[in-house]
Amino acid sequence: MVLTAKQDYALERQIRILPDRTARKFKNMHPLVELKVPEGSIAVHWFEQSSFALKDSAGTIVQIDPYFPRERPADRFIHTKPPLDESVLPTDFVLLTHAHGDHTCPESIRRMWQTSNETRFVGPEESVRQIAAETDVAAANVSEIRAGASTTLNGLTVHAVYAKPPDGDASADIAPPDVTHLGYVIVSDGVVLYFSGDPINNFAEHDALISAVAAHKPDIGFLTNHPTEGEFPFYDGCVKMATRIGLKHAVPVHRACFVTRDYDPNEWAAQFPSGGPEPLIIERNSHIIYQ
């Protein structure tokens, strides 16, 4: 079943979907700035592609893979206007999954740093090097994280896991990735979220990758996939991935951005059998409150 804003009250107590247009009460500031998040909950705003912002009940704001380029030609981008002006969302922490342009974006990072020189950036070694080379972010505000390590972001705990094994998968003719690919399991006030980053196509066949995530018992996963491309899990592989991890809810991401890399989330959702993880489709540039 696809969860929508029209669900009954029992489900709304678990997930509240609040489109951006209904929450914008405060002129020139992003809705998350004034949003009150109840204890035992976390707000998750999905912009597009794999860009997120989180806000916990204590008010900490974390962005993941912010990618908001201003130059957006219509033959490449579905939407010619970026989903965020970085200056309207002061951010405490930024997590980066890997050093590809739509996940580590120096243009957005520079504007975030101009908004607040207290923002701290965390990512794999290649993202750290790119920030040092292409932005003026202070070195003291950038930290490297490796798979298997954990860190705290105020009241949130972050566990880094591999999205792609460093050696690739020779048995499946998958070469080693060009950069370190991480995913993150984030624990906030009893809620556990998993952000997959860009996972290897056959992620569900790798016991070590699955167990590293499943050990933290995530409730909801934000999963990159594609029906035909082949770099990421196909629909059936994404379903198997969500099932083996033990997710309660699964959200399709890495979409609604590029013209040639989009897919139909309803087709993805239709692959999930009853009794397994519930598919949840989030509208572009809107947020949910998950508890």
SVG drawing of the C-alpha trace seen along z (x, -y; Angstrom):
<svg xmlns="http://www.w3.org/2000/svg" viewBox="-9 -37 52 52">
<polyline fill="none" stroke="black" stroke-width="0.4" points="0.0,0.0 1.2,-3.5 0.9,-5.9 -0.7,-9.2 -1.9,-12.3 -5.5,-10.9 -4.8,-8.0 -6.8,-7.2 -5.9,-8.6 -4.1,-5.5 -1.5,-5.8 -1.3,-9.6 -0.2,-9.2 2.9,-7.4 3.6,-9.5 2.3,-13.0 2.9,-14.3 3.1,-18.1 3.7,-19.5 6.0,-22.5 3.3,-24.8 1.0,-24.2 3.8,-24.8 5.3,-28.0 4.0,-30.5 7.2,-32.4 8.2,-34.6 11.7,-34.1 12.5,-31.2 12.3,-27.5 9.3,-25.7 11.7,-23.6 13.1,-26.7 9.9,-27.3 8.5,-23.7 7.9,-22.2 8.9,-18.6 7.3,-16.5 9.5,-14.4 9.9,-10.9 9.7,-12.2 11.9,-13.6 11.0,-15.7 12.4,-14.6 12.3,-17.0 13.1,-15.6 14.0,-18.2 14.7,-16.0 17.4,-13.6 19.1,-12.5 19.0,-15.8 17.4,-15.9 17.1,-18.0 16.3,-16.6 15.1,-18.3 14.8,-16.7 12.7,-17.7 15.6,-19.7 15.8,-21.8 19.0,-20.4 19.0,-20.7 21.0,-18.3 21.2,-18.3 22.3,-15.2 23.8,-15.6 22.6,-19.1 22.5,-19.7 20.9,-22.9 22.7,-24.3 21.4,-27.5 22.2,-26.7 19.5,-24.2 19.0,-23.9 15.6,-22.5 17.2,-19.7 18.9,-18.3 16.8,-19.2 13.1,-18.4 12.6,-21.6 14.4,-24.7 14.2,-26.3 16.2,-24.7 14.1,-23.5 16.1,-25.5 17.8,-28.8 20.5,-27.8 20.3,-31.1 16.8,-30.4 17.8,-27.2 20.5,-27.7 22.0,-24.2 23.9,-22.8 25.5,-19.7 25.9,-18.4 26.4,-14.7 27.8,-13.7 27.6,-10.2 30.2,-10.4 32.1,-12.8 29.9,-12.8 28.6,-16.1 24.9,-15.5 26.0,-14.4 29.0,-16.6 28.2,-20.0 30.8,-22.7 28.4,-25.4 25.8,-24.6 28.4,-24.1 29.9,-27.5 26.5,-29.2 25.7,-27.2 29.0,-28.4 28.1,-32.0 24.8,-31.5 26.5,-30.2 30.2,-29.7 29.2,-27.3 27.9,-24.6 30.0,-21.4 30.5,-19.0 31.0,-15.3 31.8,-12.9 34.2,-10.3 37.8,-11.2 37.1,-12.3 34.3,-14.7 36.6,-16.2 39.3,-16.8 36.9,-18.3 35.6,-20.8 39.2,-21.8 40.1,-22.3 36.9,-24.0 35.4,-25.9 36.6,-28.3 35.0,-26.2 37.3,-26.2 39.3,-23.0 38.1,-22.7 34.5,-22.4 35.1,-19.4 35.4,-15.9 36.1,-12.6 34.0,-9.5 34.6,-5.9 32.3,-2.9 31.9,-1.3 32.5,-4.5 29.9,-6.6 29.5,-10.2 27.1,-12.4 25.5,-15.5 24.1,-17.1 21.3,-14.7 21.5,-12.5 23.8,-9.5 25.1,-8.7 26.5,-5.3 28.3,-5.2 27.9,-2.1 29.1,-1.1 26.8,-1.7 29.2,0.0 32.0,2.3 35.4,0.8 36.4,3.8 33.2,3.8 31.9,7.3 34.0,9.2 31.6,12.2 28.9,9.9 31.3,8.0 31.0,4.8 34.2,2.8 35.4,1.1 33.7,-2.4 35.7,-5.4 35.2,-7.0 34.1,-5.8 30.3,-5.3 28.7,-5.6 25.2,-5.3 24.1,-6.5 21.9,-5.1 20.7,-8.0 19.2,-7.5 17.1,-10.3 15.0,-10.1 14.1,-6.4 13.5,-6.8 16.0,-5.0 16.4,-6.2 18.5,-4.7 19.8,-6.8 21.3,-4.5 23.4,-6.9 24.1,-5.3 24.1,-1.5 25.7,1.2 23.2,2.8 23.2,6.1 23.2,4.7 20.7,7.3 23.1,10.1 25.8,8.8 25.3,10.2 28.0,7.9 26.3,4.7 22.8,5.9 23.9,6.9 25.8,3.6 22.5,1.7 20.1,4.2 22.1,4.3 20.8,0.9 17.1,1.9 16.1,-1.1 12.4,-1.9 12.4,-3.7 14.8,-3.7 15.4,-6.2 16.5,-4.1 18.2,-4.9 17.1,-2.6 16.3,-2.7 14.3,-0.3 16.8,0.0 20.1,-1.9 22.0,0.8 24.3,-1.2 21.8,-1.0 19.4,1.7 16.5,2.4 13.0,2.3 13.0,6.0 16.5,5.6 15.3,2.6 12.4,4.5 14.7,7.4 17.1,4.8 14.3,3.2 13.0,6.6 16.3,8.1 17.2,5.0 13.8,5.3 12.4,1.8 8.9,0.9 8.7,-1.8 10.7,-2.4 10.9,-5.7 12.1,-5.9 14.7,-8.6 17.4,-9.7 14.6,-10.9 12.6,-14.1 15.8,-15.9 17.4,-14.8 15.4,-14.4 17.2,-11.2 17.5,-9.6 13.9,-9.9 11.5,-7.0 7.9,-6.5 7.6,-6.0 4.2,-4.3 5.7,-1.6 8.4,-1.1 5.8,-1.0 3.7,1.6 6.6,4.1 6.2,4.4 4.1,7.4 1.7,7.1 3.1,8.0 6.5,6.5 7.9,3.0 5.3,0.4 6.2,-1.9 5.9,-5.6 6.1,-8.1 7.0,-11.7 6.1,-14.6 9.1,-16.5 10.1,-19.4 7.9,-18.4 8.4,-16.8 7.1,-14.2 7.1,-13.9 8.0,-10.3 7.5,-8.8"/>
</svg>
